[in-house]
Amino acid sequence: GARRSTLQLYCDLKQRTRIRTLDGTEEPFSGLGWDRLVPSLTLEELRRSQYQSCAVVTSAGALLNSSLGVEIDSHDAVLRFNAAPTKGFERDVGNKTTIRIINSQVEAPSSLYQDMTLVVWDPWFQKPDFDLFSAYVERRRVRPEQPFYILHPEFIWTLWDLIQNNTEDPIQPNPPSSGFIGILLMMSLCREVSVYEFIPSLRRTDLCHYHERYYDAACTLGAYHPLLYEKLLIQRLNEGEGGELRRRGRVTLRGFSSLQC
Ligand code: NCC
C-alpha cells in the first residue's frame, strides 16, 4: 500500500499509545491490597507539566567513544535501561537519570536504581517470565517515596500491534524491546525526544553494550524482540538531519503533546 505520511503515522501512534501501569484495582492484585501499594500518582500524573526535551539513551556499544555525555545531560529528563551504568562512562553517556526502565529479568535492588523513577515490565501477568511481584512489594515497602511502576502487559502488547500494523512482514510474536517501550513512553511525557543509538550511527559495531566486552550483532538487529522493525518504524519518524543520525546516532522525535492531529 501507499506509504502513509509521517504526520499520519505520528497521529496514529499518539492516538493508540495510552500508558498503562498496574494500579492495583484488578484481581488478583486488588485482593492483596495493591491499590495502596502502588504510588498514589500515576506515571502521567507524576509529570503533569510535560518535559520540554528528553533523551532516550540506549545501551548500544556504539555509544562508546561518542563524547555525547554533555549533550545527553542537557535534556530535561533522561531515560536509561536495565543495568546500564553511567559511572565511568559519563563522557559518552552522561550521568543524569530521570527514569529507568527495567525488564523483569533484571534484579531490582541495586544502588543503580536510587533517586529516579523506576518502571519495570513483563509481557505476562498470569505467568510472568520472571517473578517481579515479590521484588516490587519489597521495594515499595523499603522505599515508599520512590516512584516505582509496573507497566501493564496490555500496554506492551498495544505497542506490539503498533509495530505490526506498520510493517508489511509478519513480525515475531514476542514483546517489543525495552528501548521501543521507552521511546513511546517518552513521546507521551515530553514535547521533544532525542533518541541515541537506536538507529546505528557511523560508529555502528557488534559490541553489544557500551559497558561490557560482549559482541553479538543480534543486540543491535534483534533476535527475540522485533527490534529491526521497531527501528525501521522509528527511523520513519526522524525529524532530525541525516548528519545528526550518522555522526551522533541521534534521532529527533516529536512528543505527542506537540502534535496537532
Ligand atoms: O540489552 P538491553 O535490552 O538492556 O538494551 C536496552 C535497549 O537498548 C537498545 N539496544 C541495545 C543494544 C544495542 N546494541 N542496540 C540497541 O538498540 C534496545 O532497544 C534495548 O531494548 C531489553 O530490551 O530489556 C534488553 O535487555 C537485555 C537484558 O535482559 C538486560 O540488559 C539485562 O541487564 C536482553 N538481553 C538478554 O536477555 C541476554 C536484551 O535481549 C533486551
Residues whose N, C-alpha, C, O or C-beta is under 5 A from the ligand:
A	BS01	NCC	T58 S59 A60 G61 F81 N82 A83 N103 Q105 V106 S177 S178 G179 F180 E197 F198 L207 C208 C219 T220
